[in-house]
Amino acid sequence: MTDAAHRSELGDFLRARRGQLSPAAVGLPGSGGRRRVRGLRREEVAALTSISTDHYTRLEQGRRQASEPVLDALARVLRLGDDERAYLFGLSGKDAAPPGHRVVQEARPQLRRLLDDLTGTPAVVLGRRTDVLAWNPMAAALFLDFARIPPQQRNFVRLVFTDPAFRALYPDWEHTAQACAAQLRMEAALDPDDPALAELVGELSALDPDFRRWWGAHEVAVRSEGAKRLCHPIAGDLTLDWSTLTCATDPGQQLIALTAEPGTPGDDGLRLLAARVRDEAEH
């Protein structure tokens, strides 16, 4: 079979599999009426896989090759069994690692380069389960020095719930923490066999009654941008806009950058932190 034939077969397989899944099966709310398509829409699969709708559409149309991280994400989203997963990878000319196999997460080089370029903007790279994979000096100045935390403990949601200084950054902590629980719930729906996620949920459930309550509410949420108010001990009250850039070759990794409207207190606060970062780098 030619490469073009393999890509065509892959597209047919993806269409068939998404047609067999209901929104409820992947944690999405119902539309409240009759859906025009059977199963999941293309844009829903794309969003759950953290790739663009155009990227996914090209895969279905046999006009694009899929990377291994994208295939792995598609296998989770489409609830593929072991044989189906191997078939998906085989059509793409890739060897499928066992479903239970977990590759150690490392920030992608292209995301690290972006971090280095964002000298005046706090930015972090988050992996699965919101593990903190990389950060720039501005993020360390805004949040905390992640390097002081053991690598296995560097998780954004864990810090929101368990670190007093991190928690104090958020005047609206309850809203932020509830959104974090909803994000983990969505990750659990997409990858229910992730042992590290199960361990994190168990840890937070044992430590925090609020987390137990919100986890039990089964709310799910995935957001790619928004505004966040922080109360920083040096920079003061900051209202920052945050945006997410998902790595095209590894949907499990996202770069999150925080910016401020020019001329606002948030902008002044970031400039103050940037000056401190420069001073520390010079001494």
C-alpha positions in Angstrom: 0.0 0.0 0.0 1.3 3.5 -0.9 1.8 6.3 1.5 -1.2 8.1 0.0 -3.3 5.0 0.4 -2.2 4.7 4.1 -3.2 8.3 4.7 -6.5 7.8 3.1 -7.1 4.7 5.2 -6.1 6.7 8.3 -8.7 9.3 7.5 -11.4 6.7 7.0 -10.5 5.2 10.4 -10.6 8.5 12.2 -14.0 9.4 10.7 -15.4 6.0 11.7 -14.1 6.2 15.3 -15.3 9.7 16.0 -18.7 8.8 14.6 -19.0 6.1 17.3 -18.4 8.4 20.3 -21.0 10.7 21.9 -20.0 14.0 23.5 -21.0 12.6 26.9 -18.5 9.8 26.5 -15.6 12.3 26.4 -16.9 14.6 29.0 -18.5 17.2 26.7 -21.9 18.7 27.4 -24.8 17.8 25.2 -26.0 20.2 22.5 -29.5 20.3 23.9 -31.0 19.4 20.5 -30.5 17.1 17.5 -27.0 17.1 16.2 -26.4 17.3 12.5 -23.5 14.8 12.6 -23.3 11.4 14.2 -20.8 11.2 17.0 -18.2 13.9 17.6 -17.6 16.8 15.3 -14.1 17.4 13.8 -13.6 20.5 15.8 -14.5 18.6 19.0 -11.9 16.0 18.3 -9.4 18.7 17.5 -10.0 20.6 20.7 -9.8 17.5 22.9 -6.5 16.5 21.1 -5.2 20.1 21.5 -4.5 20.6 17.8 -6.2 23.0 15.3 -9.3 22.0 13.5 -7.4 22.5 10.2 -4.6 20.2 11.4 -7.2 17.5 12.2 -9.2 18.0 9.0 -6.0 17.5 7.0 -5.4 14.2 8.8 -8.9 13.0 8.0 -8.4 14.1 4.3 -5.1 12.3 4.0 -3.2 15.5 3.4 -1.0 15.4 6.5 1.3 13.1 8.4 0.7 12.7 12.2 3.5 12.9 14.8 3.6 10.2 17.5 2.4 12.6 20.3 -0.6 13.5 18.1 -1.4 9.9 17.4 -1.1 9.1 21.1 -3.5 11.9 21.9 -5.9 10.8 19.3 -5.8 7.2 20.6 -6.8 8.6 24.1 -9.5 10.9 22.8 -11.1 8.3 20.5 -10.9 5.6 23.3 -9.0 3.2 21.1 -8.2 -0.3 22.4 -4.8 -1.9 22.2 -5.4 -3.4 18.7 -7.0 -0.2 17.4 -4.2 1.9 18.7 -1.6 -0.3 17.0 -3.6 -0.1 13.8 -3.7 3.7 14.0 0.1 3.9 14.5 0.7 1.3 11.8 -1.3 3.4 9.2 1.0 6.3 10.1 4.1 4.2 9.7 4.9 4.4 13.4 5.5 1.8 16.1 3.0 2.0 18.9 4.5 1.9 22.4 2.4 0.0 24.9 -0.5 2.1 26.1 0.7 2.0 29.7 4.2 3.2 28.7 4.8 6.7 29.9 7.6 8.7 28.3 9.4 11.1 30.7 8.1 14.6 29.8 10.7 17.1 28.7 9.9 20.6 27.3 10.2 20.6 23.5 13.2 22.6 22.1 11.0 25.0 20.2 9.1 25.9 23.3 12.3 26.4 25.2 13.5 28.8 22.5 10.3 30.8 22.9 10.8 30.9 26.6 14.3 32.4 26.1 12.9 35.0 23.7 10.2 36.2 26.1 12.6 38.2 28.3 9.9 40.6 29.7 7.0 38.2 29.8 6.4 35.5 32.4 6.0 32.2 30.6 5.9 28.5 31.6 5.7 25.2 29.7 3.1 22.8 31.2 2.9 19.2 30.3 0.3 16.5 31.1 -1.4 17.0 34.4 -0.1 20.6 34.4 3.4 19.4 35.3 5.8 22.4 35.1 8.4 21.4 32.5 10.2 24.7 31.9 10.0 28.4 32.8 11.7 31.7 32.3 13.2 34.0 34.9 10.1 36.3 34.7 7.9 33.3 35.6 10.1 32.5 38.6 9.9 36.2 39.7 6.1 36.2 39.3 5.2 32.8 40.8 8.2 31.2 42.6 11.5 29.7 41.8 10.4 26.3 40.4 14.0 25.1 40.5 13.8 24.9 44.3 11.0 22.3 44.1 11.9 18.7 43.4 11.1 17.8 39.8 8.5 15.2 40.8 6.6 17.9 42.8 6.6 20.6 40.1 2.9 20.6 39.2 0.9 23.8 38.8 -2.3 22.4 40.3 -0.5 20.9 43.2 1.1 24.3 44.0 -2.3 26.0 43.8 -3.7 23.7 46.5 -0.7 23.0 48.7 1.8 25.9 48.7 0.7 28.8 51.0 2.8 31.5 49.1 1.5 30.3 45.8 -2.1 30.3 47.1 -1.7 33.9 48.4 -1.0 35.1 44.9 -4.6 34.6 44.0 -7.2 36.9 45.6 -9.8 34.8 43.8 -8.2 31.6 44.9 -11.4 29.6 45.2 -12.4 30.4 41.5 -8.8 29.6 40.3 -8.6 26.3 42.3 -12.0 25.2 41.2 -11.0 25.7 37.5 -7.8 23.7 38.2 -9.9 20.8 39.5 -12.1 21.0 36.4 -9.1 20.9 34.2 -7.7 17.8 35.9 -11.2 16.2 35.6 -11.0 16.7 31.8 -7.5 15.2 31.7 -8.8 12.2 33.6 -11.6 11.8 31.1 -9.1 11.9 28.2 -6.5 9.6 29.8 -8.2 7.6 32.5 -5.2 5.1 32.8 -2.6 7.7 33.7 -1.1 6.5 37.0 0.6 9.8 37.8 -2.7 11.6 37.4 -4.5 9.1 39.7 -1.7 9.6 42.3 -2.0 13.4 42.1 -5.8 13.3 42.5 -5.5 10.9 45.4 -2.9 13.2 47.1 -5.0 16.4 46.7 -8.2 14.6 47.8 -6.5 13.5 51.0 -5.0 17.0 51.7 -7.8 19.4 50.7 -11.5 19.1 51.4 -12.2 21.8 48.8 -10.5 19.7 46.1 -12.5 16.6 47.2 -15.7 18.6 46.8 -14.9 20.1 43.4 -13.6 16.8 42.1 -16.8 15.1 43.2 -18.8 17.7 41.3 -17.5 16.3 38.0 -17.2 19.7 36.3 -14.8 19.8 33.3 -13.2 22.8 31.7 -10.5 23.5 29.1 -9.5 27.1 28.4 -6.8 28.6 26.2 -6.9 32.2 27.3 -8.3 34.5 29.9 -7.5 37.2 32.5 -6.1 36.6 35.9 -5.7 38.9 38.9 -2.7 38.3 41.1 -1.6 40.0 44.3 2.2 40.0 44.2 4.3 40.8 47.3 6.6 43.1 45.3 4.7 44.1 42.1 1.4 44.6 43.9 -2.0 44.0 42.4 -1.8 42.8 38.8 -4.4 42.0 36.2 -2.7 39.9 33.5 -4.0 38.3 30.3 -2.8 34.8 29.8 -2.6 33.0 26.4 -1.8 29.4 25.5 0.3 28.1 22.7 0.1 24.4 22.1 3.0 22.5 20.6 1.9 21.2 17.2 4.1 18.1 17.4 3.2 17.3 21.0 -0.3 18.4 22.1 0.5 17.4 25.6 2.7 20.5 26.0 1.6 24.1 26.2 3.4 27.4 26.6 1.4 29.8 28.8 2.4 33.5 28.6 1.1 36.3 30.8 1.0 39.9 29.4 -0.6 43.2 30.5 -2.3 46.0 28.7 0.2 48.9 28.2 -0.1 51.7 30.7 -1.9 49.6 33.3 -0.8 48.7 36.8 -0.2 45.2 35.5 2.2 46.5 32.9 4.0 48.6 35.5 4.3 45.5 37.8 5.8 43.4 35.0 8.3 46.1 34.2 9.3 46.2 37.9 9.8 42.5 37.9 11.8 42.6 34.7 14.1 45.2 36.2 14.7 43.0 39.2 15.4 40.0 37.0 18.0 42.0 35.0 19.6 43.3 38.3 19.9 39.7 39.6 21.4 38.5 36.4 24.1 41.2 36.5 25.1 40.3 40.1 
